[in-house]
Amino acid sequence: MPSHVDEKHQSKSTAHQLSIHARKGHNKLISESILPLFLCLACPFFVRSIVFICDHCHGSIIEFFSKLLFDPTMTLKQVLDHFFYFKWHWPSAYIIIAFLIYSIVMTMILPGEEYSGPITDTGHIPKYRNNGFSYYLISLVNFAILTIVLKSNGLSPTYIYDHWEDFLSTVSTFAFLLCFLVMLKGKYMPSTADHRSSSNWLTDFYRGVELYPRIFDVDVKLITNCRYGMLSWALLSVIFCMKTFELYGYTDSALVTCLLTLVYLTKFFWWESGYMKTIDIIVDRAGFYLCWGCLVWVSGIYTLPSYFLVTHPIELGLTQTIIVLLLGFLSIYINYDCDRQKIDVRTANGRCNVWGKPAEVLRVKFRLLNGKESESILLASGYWAISRHFHYIPELALAFLWTYPCGFHYILPYFYVIILFVLLMHRAHRYDQKCTLKYGQSWKQYCQLVPWKVWPGIY
C-alpha cells in the first residue's frame, strides 16, 4: 500500500485515539483544569460526608446541612478535620499497606493460565494471569482464619468499623500519593507506547497518563481495580455485617445485603478476565478517576448500604428475606449470562447458537496506529439484541435489591444506586462515542440492528 495512504490511516487512527479523551465543544480551562481540580477536592469531601451523616447526623442529610451551615459550635478546624483534612492514622496505614502487599504477592504467586486483553491502538496486547477467582476464594478463607485468631485473642476485624473515619482518611491520602507516583512513572518511565502525557499536570493526575502501567511486571489497574478494590468491598461488607451482629444479634437485613454483595463479587472474580476487557480497562488510564476511585470510592460508597445498616438495622422477616435474595440471585445470574453470551460468541468466532438460534453478528474492521488492520465481532443476538448494554439493567436491579433492606425512611443509602445509575448511563454514552470513532459506519450499521443503548423503548 502506498505510504501516503498509510499516513492517512495513521492520521485517522491518531485522531481516534486522542478524540477518546477530547472534550469537544467544551472550554479547555473548564474540562482540563477546573473540573479535575473540583473533583479531586469534592470526591474526598463527599465520601467523608457520607460517613459523617451516618455517624453524627442519624443518617439525615437535612441534619447534616443544618450542622454544616448553621451550627455555631462547628469551627473551621472541625470542618477541615471531618471533611477535607487528610489525616494519617498509622494503625489504618499498616492495614492498608499490608493488604496491598498481600494483593500484589498473591497475584504474582498464584498459578493461572495466561490470557490477553484487547489489542490497543499501538498494537500492544496486555497479558494477564487468570487467577482472580482462586485469589478471591483463598482470601475469604484467609480472612475467616484471621477472624478466628483475632477473636480468640479478644480482638475483632470490626476494629476497622470502629475507626472508619480514620481508615477512609488514611486510604484517601495513600491513594493520592499512589496516583501522583503512577503519574510520574507514566510521564518518565512508561511501560508501553500507550501513554498520553501533557503539560497540564492536573489533567494528567486526574485522567492518568498510562493505559497499562506495570510496576515490577504487576499491572497497576489489575491491583487497584480488582485485587484491592473489589476484594476490599467484599471484606468490608462482611466486617460491617459482623459489627451489626455484635451490636444487635442476628439481623436479617444486614445478612441479606452482605450475601448479595458476596455472591455478586464471587461472580465478578469468576469473570475477572472479562472485566479486564471492558471500558474501565481499555479506555480509562491509571489516574485519580480510576485508581483513587477503586481504592477509596469503592470502599466508602459501594459499601454504604452495609455501613448504614450498622446504625439503622431493620427486620425484614422471612418472606421479604427470601424474595429479595431470590430476585438478587436472579439479577446476578442474568448479569453473568449476558457477559457469558458475548464471551462464548467471540470464543467461537461467531459460529455458535444463542438462545437456540445461530448468532447474528456483525464483523467490523478497524485500523491500528501502526497501520495494521484488525477485526471485532459485535453481537446482535440474545440479550444483546434487546439493547447494546442490557447487562446494566440487572446490575442496577441488584444494587437496588441489596439497598432495599435499609428501608425507605432515608435516601442516603440509595446514593450508591443513584451514582451507579449515572455512572452506567454515562459509560454507555462514552462507549458509543468510542465505538463510533473506532468503527465508523460499521457502528452505525450495528446501531440499526440494536437501536437502544440500555433501556428498550426509552434510551
N, C-alpha and C positions, 0 to 999 in steps of 0.2 A: 504494500500500500504506500502511496506517495507520502513524503514526510509532512507536506502541508496539511494533508488530511489527518495525520496523527496529531499534529499540533492543534488542529481544530477540535478533535475529540478530547485532547488533553485539556484544552481551554474550557470546554463544556464540563468535563469532569471536575476540574478545579472549581468552576463556578458552583457545581453541585455540592462539593464538599464544604465550601465556605458559606454557601447560602443556607445550609442547615442551621448555622449559628447566627446568620444575619437577622436583624430585626428591621425588615424593610418597612419604610413609611414611619419609622419611629425616630425621634430625636436621639442621636447618639449619646448625648450627655445624660439623658434620662435612662436609656436602656443599658448603657455600658458603665455608668458611674453612680448616678443617684439611686437607681433601682437595686443594683447589687449591694451598695452600702446600706440602704434601708433594710433589705432582707437579712443581711449579716448581723444587723443590730436587733431587728424586730423578732426574728425567729427565736433566739435565746430568751428574749423577754416574754414571748408568747408561751414557750414551754414552761418557764419558771412561774408564769402567771397561773397556768393550769394547776400546778401543784399548790400554789398559794390559795387559790379558790377552794380546792378540796380540803386543805388543812386548816385554813384560817377564816373562811367565809361560808362554811357549811354547804359548799357546792353551789352557792348562789352568785351568779355573775353580777346581779344588781348590787349585792352587798360588797362585792369586790370593787366596783367603780365608786361606790359610796365611800369606802375606806380610802381608796387611792386619791380621790379628788376632794373629799370634804372632811376627812378625819384630821383634826388639828394636831393629834398626837403623832401622826405619821411624818417623821422627819425625812429630809433628803437622804441622810445616811441609811435609814431603814429602806427607803425606796431602792437605792443603789444596791443594798445588801440583798434584798429579796428578789430583785428583778434584773439588774444589769451587771452588778459586780461579779466577776468570775473568781469565785473562791477556789482554793486548792485544799482539799481535805485529804490528808495523807492516807488514812485507812481506806478511803474510797479509791484513791490513786493506786494503792497496792493491788486492790481487787481488779481494777480496770486493766492495769499493765499485765498482771498475772493472767487474766482472761485473754488478753490479746496475744501474749506469748503462747499460751495454750492453743489458741486458734491457729496460729502460724505453724507451730510444731506438729500438731495433729494433721494439718493439711499436707505437710511435707512428708510425714512418715506413713500415713495410711495408704494402703495399696488401692489401685483402681485403674481401669482401662483409660487410655488417653483418648480424648475426643477433641474436636476442633470447633471453634466459633466461626461465625460468618467471615468471609474474606472482606478485608477493608478496602477503601478506595486506593490505597497504595499497594495493594496486593499482599498485605500481611495477613496471615492466618493464625489467630491466637490458639494456643494449646492449653488444655486443662487435664487434670486427673479426675475421673469420675468417682470420687469417694465422699461426696456430700452426705448421702444417706447414712453410710456407716459412721461418719463423723457425728451426725445428729444423734443416732441411737446410742453410740458409746458415750457421748457427752451427757445424755439423760441418765444413763446408768451411773456414770461418774458423779453426777450431781446428787443422785439418790444415796450413793455411798458417802459422799461428803456430808449430806444432811444427817445421816445416821451418826457419823463420827462427831459432828458438831453438837447434836442433841445429847449424845452420851456424855459430853463434857460441859453441859449446861449452856451451850450456845445455840444459835439458830441462823439459817440464811436470811431470816426476816430482819436481821440487822440492817440489810440494805434498805428495806422499807422504813425502818426507824430513822435512818439518816438519808432519806431520799433526796431532800433538797441539796444536801452536801454532795451526794453522789452525782446528781444531774449537773450541778455547777462544775464539778471536777471533770466529768466526762466531756462537758462542753468546752472547757478550757483546753483539755487534752486534744479534742478534735480540731479546734482552731489551730493549735500548734502543728498537728499532723497535716492539715490541709496546706499550711504555709510551706512545710518541708516538701510535700508532694509537688507543690507548685514550683519550688526552686529546682527540684530534681527534673521536672519536665522542661524547664527553661534551659538548664545547663547540662543535663545528663539524660536525655530522653531514651526510653527503652526501644522505641520503634520510630518509624518515619511518620506515624500517625499522631503528630503533636502540632499544636497551634498556639504559638506564643505571640504576645502583642506588647506594645509599650505601656499599656494600661494594666498595671499590676492588680488593680481592684477587680477588673473583669476576669483576668486570669485566675485570681484567687477564687472568685465565685463560681465561674463556669468550668475551671480546670484547664490544664494545658495538654495533658496526655490522654489518649483514648485507652491505652492498655499499659499503664505503668507497672513495672515489676521491680521489686527490691529483693536482692538475693534470689532471683528467679521465682519469687512469690508474687502472684497477681494481687495488686493492692485492692482493686474493686471486688475481687472474689472474697477477700478477707473482710473488708468493711461492710459490704452489702449482705453477704451470706453467713460467713463463718462467725463473725462477731454480731452484726446487726440482727439477723433473723434468729440466731440461737439465743441472743440476749432477750429477745421478745418472748421466746418460749419459757426461758428460765424465770424471767421477771413475772410472767403470768402465774407460774407455779408458786413463786415466792409470795405474791400478793394474795393468792388463794390460801396459802398456808397461814398468812397473817390473819385473814378473815376467820379461819377455823380456830386459830389460837384465841381470838377475842370472843367469838360467839358460838363456837362449836360448829357442827355441820351446817353449812349454808348452801342450799341448792343453787341459788343464783350465781354465787362465786364459782361453784363446781361446773355449772353449765358453760359459763364464759371461758373458764380455763380449759375444759375438754375440747370445745370447738376450736379454740386457738391452737391447742396442741395437735389436733388432727389436721387442721389446715397447714400447719408448719411441717408436719410429717409429709403431707402431700408436696409441699414446696421442696423439701430436701430430696424427696424421691425424684422430683422433676427438675432438680437444680441445673442439670445440663441444658435443659430447655430454656430456663431463665437466663442463662449466660448468652443466649442468642436474641434477647429482647432489646427493646429500645433503650432501657436503662443502661445496658452494657455497650451496645453497638453505636450509640449516638452520644450519650451523655459522658462527658470527660470527668476525670477524677478531680473534683474541686469541692468547694463548700456545699454546693447544691446537692451533690450526690453523697460525698463521704461524711460531711457533718450530719447530713440528713439521716444516713443509715446508723451512725453512731449515737446520735442524740435524739433526733426527731422520732425515730422508731421506738427508742426506749421511753421517751416522755409522752408521746401522743398515741402511738399504736397500743400501748398497754393501758391507756386511760380507763376503759371500762373495768378492767380488773382492779386497778388502783382505786377507782371511785367506790367500788363495792366494799372496800375495807371499812370505810366510814359510813356507807349508806347501804347496808345489806338488806335484801328483800327476800321473802319466802315466796317462791313460785308455786309450790305444790307439785304433786306428782304428774298431773295431767299436763300442765304447761311445760314442765321439765322435759317430758317425753316428746311433746310436739315440737318444741324449739330444737331439741337435739336432732330429731329426725329430719326436720327441714334444713338444719345446718349441715348435717351429713350429706343430704341430697344436693345442697348447693356446692359443697366441696367436690362431690363426685362429678357434677356437671361441669364445673370449672376445670377439673382434671381431664375429663373426657374431651372437652374442647381442644385442649393442648395436645392430647394424645392423638386425636384425629389428624391434626396438622403434621405432627412428627411422623406418624405412620405413612402418610401420603408422600412426604418428602423422602422418607427412607426407601419407599417402594418406587420412587421417581414418578409418582403419579399413576402407576399401574396397579391399582387396588380398588376395592369396593368401599363405599361409605354409605352406611345405613342400607346395605343390600343392593346398591346400585354402583356402576362404575363411577369413580371420582371424576368430577368435572374440574379441570384445572386449566389455568392459563400460563403458558410458558413465556416468560418475558426476559429479554436480553438487556444488559446494560454494560457500559464500558468503564473500566477502572482508570485510575490516574496514569497507570503505566501503559495505557492503550489497549490492554488485553480485554477481550470480551468475556463476560460471564453470564450465567443464566439463573433465574429464580423460578420457583413454582408457586403460583398463587391459587389457593384452594377456593372453590365456589360450590362446595357440596356440604351436606350435613349442617352442623351449627354455623359453618362459615358461609352458608347460603342465606341464612337468616339476617345476619349483619356482619360487618367486617371486624367487629370487636365484640361479638356476642358474649365472649367469656368474661367481660367486665360485669355483666348483669348478675350472674350467680355470685361473683366476688362482692358486689355491693349488697346483695341479699344476705350473704353470710355476715358481713360487717354489721348490718342491722340486727341480725339474729343474736350475735354474741354481745350486742349492746342492749338488747331488749330486756335482759334480767335487771338492768339498772332502773327500770321503770320510766315513767314519763313526767315525773314531777320536776325534773331538772333537764335542761337542754345540754348541759356541759358534757356528759359522757358521749353524746351524739356528735361531738365535734369531730371525732375520728371519721364517722360516716360521712359527714359533710365535706371534710377535707379530702377524703378518698374519692368522693363523687367528683369534686372539682379537679383533682389530680388526674383521674382516669379520663374525664371528658377532654381535658387539655392534652393528655397523652394521645388520645385518639386523633385529635386535630393535628398534633405535631407529627404523628405517624403518617397521616395523609399528606402533609406537606413534604415530608421526607421521600415518600414513595412517588409523589408527583414529580419531584426533582430527579429522582433516580431512574424511574421507568418511563416518564413522559407520557406519550399517547397510550402506551400499553396499560398504564394505571387507570386512565380514563375509561378504557375498554373494560377493565375489571370492575370499576365502579358502576358501570351499566349493568353488569351481571349481578353485583351485590350493591344495591343503591344506598343502603342505610349504614351509617358508621357504627352505631351502638344499639339504639332503641328502634326496632322495626316500626315504621309508620310515623316516627317522631323525629329522630336525629340520626 
